Amino acid sequence: MPFLLKEGMYRKDNSLIKNRIITFFNLLDTLGNKINKIIKLILFLLSIPLVAIILYSVFMRYVLNMAPTWSEELARYLMIWIGFLALPVALKEGKHIGLTFALEKIPANYKSYLYLIADFFILFFSIFIFTQGVAMTKFVVFQRSPSMFIPMWIPYLSLPIGSFLMSLFMIIKILKQFGSIIFKISEG
């Protein structure tokens, strides 16, 4: 009889741990979704001046024949920020480019392991890009842009920030995949 009591207690503790892990994954999901919404808002806010600057530049160049020297540079730096902030959003929402035709031929029970391996490669790549982006940003900290004379660390900072956010989203995704593999928790 004591053996049955211990076994029942083990099941109760195991389900308690599983519930706590599910709660933790839900918290991670909520955090990731909130960060994603903030990034999307920033992307929207950056696209407004980008469109305005491009329209102004086209008007000045082709209608008044007086092209501003600063407009192309500012538009370029805004596009760089938009590009590097859009990468983590695409990664979080699964809208990045992927080769799925090879995955269709793999048995279903191995797909989760293959996705996990691929996500580790993406995580390592984004960490590498983060470290290189920090090094590049430190390297250009005293340089100024040619036309507007803004510090060059401002456009270069987009690389470590974008890759850091990619790493964060990949860590959340990998933790959820571990939970689904080990604890048989659906990723829902």
Backbone as numpy.savetxt, mean C-alpha at the origin, in Angstrom:
# Nx Ny Nz CAx CAy CAz Cx Cy Cz
-12.55 -39.68 33.83 -13.35 -38.47 33.83 -12.51 -37.19 33.83
-11.40 -37.10 34.60 -10.59 -35.88 34.54 -10.03 -35.63 33.14
-9.75 -36.71 32.37 -9.24 -36.54 31.02 -10.27 -35.83 30.14
-11.55 -36.19 30.27 -12.60 -35.54 29.49 -12.75 -34.08 29.88
-12.58 -33.80 31.15 -12.70 -32.42 31.61 -11.57 -31.58 31.03
-10.37 -32.13 31.01 -9.25 -31.39 30.43 -9.44 -31.20 28.93
-9.97 -32.21 28.26 -10.19 -32.08 26.83 -11.23 -31.00 26.54
-12.29 -30.95 27.31 -13.31 -29.93 27.14 -12.76 -28.54 27.41
-11.92 -28.45 28.44 -11.30 -27.16 28.73 -10.39 -26.72 27.59
-9.70 -27.68 26.99 -8.82 -27.35 25.86 -9.64 -26.80 24.70
-10.77 -27.42 24.42 -11.62 -26.93 23.32 -12.12 -25.52 23.62
-12.47 -25.27 24.88 -12.97 -23.96 25.25 -11.86 -22.91 25.10
-10.65 -23.24 25.57 -9.53 -22.32 25.44 -9.16 -22.11 23.97
-9.22 -23.18 23.18 -8.89 -23.08 21.77 -9.88 -22.16 21.05
-11.16 -22.27 21.35 -12.15 -21.41 20.70 -12.01 -19.96 21.18
-11.60 -19.78 22.44 -11.37 -18.43 22.95 -10.19 -17.78 22.22
-9.13 -18.54 22.02 -7.97 -18.03 21.29 -8.36 -17.71 19.85
-9.12 -18.60 19.23 -9.55 -18.36 17.84 -10.41 -17.10 17.76
-11.30 -16.89 18.72 -12.14 -15.69 18.72 -11.30 -14.43 18.89
-10.28 -14.50 19.75 -9.40 -13.35 19.93 -8.61 -13.06 18.66
-8.18 -14.10 17.98 -7.44 -13.92 16.73 -8.35 -13.31 15.67
-9.59 -13.78 15.60 -10.54 -13.21 14.65 -10.78 -11.73 14.96
-10.91 -11.39 16.24 -11.08 -10.00 16.64 -9.86 -9.17 16.24
-8.67 -9.73 16.43 -7.45 -9.05 16.04 -7.41 -8.80 14.53
-7.81 -9.80 13.74 -7.83 -9.65 12.29 -8.86 -8.62 11.86
-10.00 -8.58 12.52 -11.01 -7.57 12.21 -10.49 -6.16 12.53
-9.73 -6.05 13.63 -9.13 -4.77 13.98 -8.10 -4.34 12.93
-7.28 -5.30 12.48 -6.32 -5.00 11.42 -7.02 -4.57 10.13
-8.10 -5.27 9.80 -8.88 -4.91 8.61 -9.43 -3.50 8.71
-9.98 -3.17 9.86 -10.54 -1.84 10.08 -9.46 -0.78 9.96
-8.30 -1.04 10.56 -7.19 -0.09 10.47 -6.74 0.07 9.02
-6.58 -1.03 8.30 -6.19 -0.96 6.89 -7.19 -0.21 6.04
-8.48 -0.44 6.28 -9.52 0.25 5.52 -9.53 1.75 5.80
-9.30 2.13 7.06 -9.27 3.56 7.39 -8.06 4.24 6.76
-6.91 3.59 6.80 -5.72 4.15 6.16 -5.95 4.27 4.66
-6.58 3.27 4.07 -6.88 3.30 2.63 -7.81 4.47 2.29
-8.80 4.73 3.11 -9.71 5.86 2.86 -8.97 7.19 2.96
-8.06 7.30 3.92 -7.28 8.53 4.07 -6.40 8.74 2.84
-5.77 7.66 2.37 -4.92 7.77 1.18 -5.76 8.19 -0.03
-6.95 7.61 -0.17 -7.81 7.98 -1.30 -8.21 9.45 -1.23
-8.46 9.95 -0.04 -8.79 11.37 0.13 -7.60 12.24 -0.26
-6.42 11.85 0.17 -5.21 12.60 -0.19 -5.00 12.57 -1.71
-5.23 11.41 -2.33 -5.11 11.32 -3.79 -6.09 12.26 -4.49
-7.30 12.31 -3.99 -8.30 13.21 -4.58 -7.86 14.66 -4.41
-7.38 15.00 -3.21 -6.96 16.38 -2.96 -5.73 16.77 -3.78
-4.85 15.82 -4.05 -3.68 16.12 -4.89 -4.04 16.23 -6.36
-5.10 15.54 -6.78 -5.47 15.58 -8.19 -6.13 16.91 -8.57
-6.73 17.59 -7.63 -7.38 18.88 -7.93 -6.36 19.92 -8.37
-5.30 20.17 -7.59 -4.32 21.15 -8.09 -3.58 20.65 -9.34
-3.41 19.35 -9.48 -2.74 18.83 -10.68 -3.52 19.19 -11.93
-4.82 18.96 -11.91 -5.66 19.30 -13.07 -5.66 20.81 -13.30
-5.77 21.58 -12.21 -5.80 23.04 -12.35 -4.49 23.56 -12.93
-3.37 23.03 -12.46 -2.06 23.49 -12.96 -1.88 23.12 -14.43
-2.29 21.94 -14.82 -2.15 21.53 -16.21 -3.04 22.39 -17.11
-4.27 22.65 -16.69 -5.15 23.51 -17.49 -4.59 24.92 -17.59
-4.09 25.43 -16.49 -3.48 26.77 -16.50 -2.27 26.81 -17.43
-1.44 25.79 -17.37 -0.24 25.74 -18.20 -0.59 25.66 -19.69
-1.57 24.85 -20.02 -1.99 24.74 -21.42 -2.57 26.07 -21.91
-3.39 26.70 -21.09 -3.97 28.00 -21.46 -2.87 29.04 -21.68
-1.93 29.11 -20.74 -0.86 30.10 -20.84 0.04 29.83 -22.05
0.29 28.57 -22.33 1.21 28.23 -23.42 0.58 28.44 -24.79
-0.65 27.97 -24.98 -1.24 27.96 -26.32 -2.16 29.14 -26.61
-2.69 29.77 -25.58 -3.56 30.91 -25.83 -2.79 32.22 -25.69
-2.06 32.39 -24.60 -1.33 33.63 -24.36 0.13 33.57 -24.79
0.58 32.39 -25.17 1.96 32.18 -25.62 3.00 32.63 -24.58
2.67 32.37 -23.30 3.57 32.68 -22.19 3.58 31.49 -21.22
4.37 30.50 -21.51 4.39 29.29 -20.69 5.08 29.55 -19.36
4.42 29.23 -18.24 5.09 29.39 -16.94 6.15 28.30 -16.75
7.26 28.67 -16.17 8.35 27.71 -16.00 8.11 26.75 -14.85
7.33 27.14 -13.89 7.13 26.32 -12.69 6.04 25.28 -12.85
5.14 25.44 -13.81 3.95 24.58 -13.87 4.28 23.13 -14.20
5.19 22.91 -15.14 5.54 21.53 -15.49 6.21 20.82 -14.32
7.06 21.55 -13.63 7.77 20.94 -12.50 6.80 20.58 -11.37
5.90 21.47 -11.04 4.94 21.19 -9.97 4.00 20.06 -10.37
3.55 20.06 -11.62 2.68 18.98 -12.09 3.40 17.64 -12.04
4.67 17.62 -12.39 5.47 16.39 -12.34 5.56 15.87 -10.91
5.83 16.75 -9.97 5.98 16.31 -8.58 4.64 15.85 -7.99
3.57 16.50 -8.39 2.24 16.04 -7.94 1.92 14.67 -8.52
2.28 14.44 -9.79 2.04 13.13 -10.39 2.87 12.04 -9.72
4.08 12.38 -9.33 4.92 11.41 -8.64 4.27 11.02 -7.31
3.81 12.01 -6.55 3.14 11.71 -5.28 1.88 10.88 -5.51
1.09 11.25 -6.50 -0.13 10.50 -6.79 0.20 9.06 -7.18
1.22 8.88 -7.99 1.61 7.53 -8.41 2.04 6.66 -7.24
2.90 7.19 -6.38 3.40 6.37 -5.28 2.38 6.18 -4.17
1.40 7.08 -4.05 0.32 6.86 -3.08 -0.77 5.95 -3.64
-0.87 5.88 -4.96 -1.88 5.00 -5.57 -1.45 3.54 -5.51
-0.15 3.27 -5.44 0.34 1.88 -5.38 -0.22 1.11 -4.18
-0.14 1.64 -2.95 -0.71 0.87 -1.84 -2.22 0.71 -1.93
-2.91 1.69 -2.51 -4.36 1.55 -2.68 -4.67 0.40 -3.64
-3.94 0.35 -4.74 -4.15 -0.74 -5.71 -3.82 -2.09 -5.07
-2.77 -2.13 -4.27 -2.38 -3.37 -3.61 -3.44 -3.80 -2.59
-3.94 -2.85 -1.81 -4.95 -3.16 -0.78 -6.23 -3.67 -1.41
-6.61 -3.07 -2.53 -7.89 -3.42 -3.15 -7.76 -4.53 -4.19
-6.56 -5.06 -4.36 -6.35 -6.16 -5.31 -6.49 -5.74 -6.76
-6.19 -4.49 -7.06 -6.33 -4.00 -8.43 -5.00 -3.89 -9.15
-3.97 -4.49 -8.60 -2.67 -4.47 -9.25 -2.61 -5.59 -10.30
-1.62 -5.50 -11.14 -1.48 -6.48 -12.22 -1.06 -7.82 -11.61
-1.68 -8.89 -12.08 -1.33 -10.22 -11.61 -1.45 -11.24 -12.73
-0.66 -12.28 -12.62 -0.74 -13.36 -13.60 -1.55 -14.50 -12.99
-2.79 -14.61 -13.40 -3.68 -15.60 -12.79 -3.83 -16.86 -13.63
-3.40 -16.84 -14.87 -3.62 -18.03 -15.70 -2.84 -19.22 -15.17
-1.67 -19.01 -14.57 -0.89 -20.13 -14.02 -1.53 -20.65 -12.73
-2.17 -19.76 -11.98 -2.80 -20.17 -10.72 -4.03 -21.03 -10.94
-4.66 -20.91 -12.08 -5.87 -21.69 -12.36 -5.56 -23.18 -12.51
-4.34 -23.52 -12.85 -3.96 -24.92 -13.05 -3.47 -25.59 -11.76
-3.30 -24.80 -10.71 -2.82 -25.34 -9.44 -4.00 -25.81 -8.60
-3.88 -26.95 -7.91 -4.97 -27.42 -7.05 -5.33 -26.39 -5.98
-6.60 -26.35 -5.62 -7.13 -25.33 -4.71 -6.45 -25.34 -3.34
-6.07 -26.53 -2.84 -5.48 -26.57 -1.50 -4.07 -26.00 -1.47
-3.42 -25.81 -2.62 -2.08 -25.24 -2.66 -2.09 -23.74 -2.99
-3.21 -23.23 -3.46 -3.27 -21.82 -3.87 -2.98 -20.87 -2.72
-3.50 -21.17 -1.54 -3.28 -20.25 -0.41 -1.81 -20.17 -0.05
-1.09 -21.28 -0.17 0.35 -21.26 0.10 1.10 -20.46 -0.97
0.67 -20.61 -2.22 1.31 -19.89 -3.30 1.07 -18.38 -3.18
-0.15 -18.00 -2.82 -0.44 -16.58 -2.59 0.41 -16.03 -1.45
0.58 -16.84 -0.41 1.38 -16.41 0.73 2.84 -16.19 0.32
3.38 -17.08 -0.48 4.76 -16.93 -0.95 4.88 -15.68 -1.83
3.93 -15.48 -2.72 3.95 -14.29 -3.58 3.85 -13.02 -2.75
3.02 -13.04 -1.72 2.88 -11.85 -0.87 4.15 -11.57 -0.08
4.87 -12.61 0.31 6.16 -12.40 0.96 7.15 -11.73 0.01
7.14 -12.13 -1.25 8.02 -11.48 -2.23 7.66 -10.01 -2.38
6.37 -9.71 -2.43 5.93 -8.31 -2.54 6.35 -7.54 -1.30
6.22 -8.16 -0.12 6.62 -7.50 1.12 8.11 -7.21 1.13
8.93 -8.18 0.75 10.37 -7.97 0.73 10.76 -6.89 -0.28
10.09 -6.91 -1.43 10.35 -5.88 -2.45 9.99 -4.49 -1.92
8.83 -4.36 -1.28 8.42 -3.04 -0.78 9.31 -2.57 0.37
9.81 -3.49 1.19 10.76 -3.11 2.24 12.08 -2.65 1.61
12.52 -3.35 0.56 13.74 -2.94 -0.14 13.56 -1.54 -0.75
12.42 -1.31 -1.39 12.15 0.00 -1.99 12.08 1.07 -0.90
11.53 0.73 0.25 11.47 1.68 1.36 12.88 2.09 1.80
13.75 1.12 2.01 15.10 1.44 2.48 15.86 2.24 1.42
15.71 1.89 0.16 16.37 2.64 -0.90 15.77 4.04 -1.04
14.46 4.16 -0.84 13.82 5.48 -0.89 14.28 6.39 0.23
14.46 5.83 1.42 14.98 6.62 2.54 16.40 7.09 2.23
17.22 6.19 1.67 18.60 6.56 1.33 18.63 7.65 0.26
17.77 7.53 -0.76 17.73 8.56 -1.81 17.24 9.89 -1.26
16.26 9.85 -0.37 15.73 11.07 0.21 16.80 11.76 1.05
17.56 10.99 1.81 18.67 11.57 2.59 19.73 12.17 1.66
19.96 11.54 0.53 20.99 11.99 -0.40 20.66 13.35 -1.00
19.37 13.62 -1.25 18.97 14.86 -1.93 18.43 15.91 -0.97
18.67 15.73 0.31 18.05 16.61 1.31 18.46 18.08 1.15
19.65 18.35 0.62 20.08 19.74 0.48 19.92 20.27 -0.94
19.40 19.47 -1.85 19.22 19.93 -3.23 17.89 20.67 -3.37
17.84 21.54 -4.35 16.63 22.30 -4.66 16.21 22.02 -6.10
14.91 22.13 -6.35 14.42 21.90 -7.71 14.86 23.06 -8.61
15.02 22.81 -9.91 15.58 23.84 -10.78 14.69 25.06 -11.00
13.38 24.86 -11.04 12.50 25.98 -11.40 11.85 26.64 -10.18
11.37 25.84 -9.27 10.63 26.37 -8.13 11.49 26.51 -6.88
12.65 25.92 -6.87 13.59 25.96 -5.76 13.02 25.36 -4.47
12.14 24.35 -4.64 11.65 23.64 -3.45 12.67 22.56 -3.08
12.74 22.17 -1.82 13.68 21.11 -1.44 13.32 19.80 -2.14
14.32 19.13 -2.69 14.07 17.91 -3.46 13.67 16.73 -2.59
13.83 16.83 -1.27 13.40 15.73 -0.42 11.88 15.61 -0.43
11.18 16.68 -0.78 9.71 16.63 -0.79 9.20 15.68 -1.87
9.63 15.80 -3.14 9.16 14.80 -4.11 9.73 13.41 -3.86
10.98 13.33 -3.38 11.60 12.02 -3.14 10.97 11.30 -1.95
10.36 12.02 -1.05 9.73 11.40 0.12 8.54 10.53 -0.26
8.00 10.74 -1.45 6.86 9.93 -1.89 7.23 8.45 -2.01
8.46 8.15 -2.36 8.90 6.77 -2.52 8.90 6.00 -1.19
9.56 6.50 -0.13 9.50 5.74 1.12 8.10 5.70 1.74
7.33 6.76 1.58 5.98 6.74 2.16 5.09 5.73 1.42
5.12 5.75 0.11 4.32 4.79 -0.66 4.73 3.35 -0.40
6.04 3.08 -0.34 6.48 1.71 -0.09 6.24 1.29 1.36
6.29 2.23 2.30 5.95 1.89 3.68 4.48 1.48 3.79
3.61 2.21 3.12 2.19 1.86 3.14 1.94 0.52 2.44
2.68 0.25 1.37 2.57 -1.06 0.72 2.99 -2.16 1.68
4.10 -1.94 2.39 4.58 -2.93 3.36 3.54 -3.16 4.46
2.94 -2.08 4.94 1.93 -2.20 5.99 0.74 -3.02 5.51
0.25 -2.74 4.30 -0.88 -3.49 3.78 -0.51 -4.95 3.52
0.73 -5.20 3.10 1.15 -6.59 2.87 1.28 -7.35 4.19
1.76 -6.71 5.24 1.86 -7.36 6.55 0.47 -7.75 7.03
-0.50 -6.84 6.88 -1.87 -7.14 7.28 -2.41 -8.32 6.47
-2.17 -8.30 5.17 -2.66 -9.39 4.31 -2.01 -10.72 4.66
-0.69 -10.71 4.92 0.02 -11.94 5.26 -0.47 -12.49 6.59
-0.69 -11.62 7.57 -1.21 -12.09 8.86 -2.59 -12.73 8.69
-3.42 -12.13 7.87 -4.74 -12.71 7.61 -4.63 -14.05 6.90
-3.67 -14.16 5.97 -3.49 -15.44 5.28 -2.97 -16.51 6.23
-2.06 -16.15 7.12 -1.62 -17.11 8.12 -2.79 -17.59 8.98
-3.64 -16.65 9.35 -4.81 -17.02 10.13 -5.73 -17.94 9.38
-5.90 -17.69 8.08 -6.79 -18.57 7.31 -6.18 -19.94 7.09
-4.85 -20.01 6.97 -4.20 -21.31 6.77 -4.13 -22.10 8.07
-3.65 -21.45 9.13 -3.40 -22.17 10.39 -4.69 -22.40 11.17
-5.50 -21.38 11.30 -6.69 -21.49 12.15 -7.97 -21.73 11.37
-7.86 -21.90 10.06 -9.02 -22.14 9.19 -10.06 -21.03 9.36
-9.58 -19.79 9.38 -10.44 -18.62 9.49 -10.67 -18.11 8.08
-11.92 -17.86 7.73 -12.17 -17.35 6.40 -11.75 -15.90 6.35
-11.24 -15.48 5.16 -10.72 -14.11 5.03 -11.82 -13.09 4.80
-13.02 -13.46 4.52 -14.15 -12.62 4.33 -14.02 -11.21 4.17
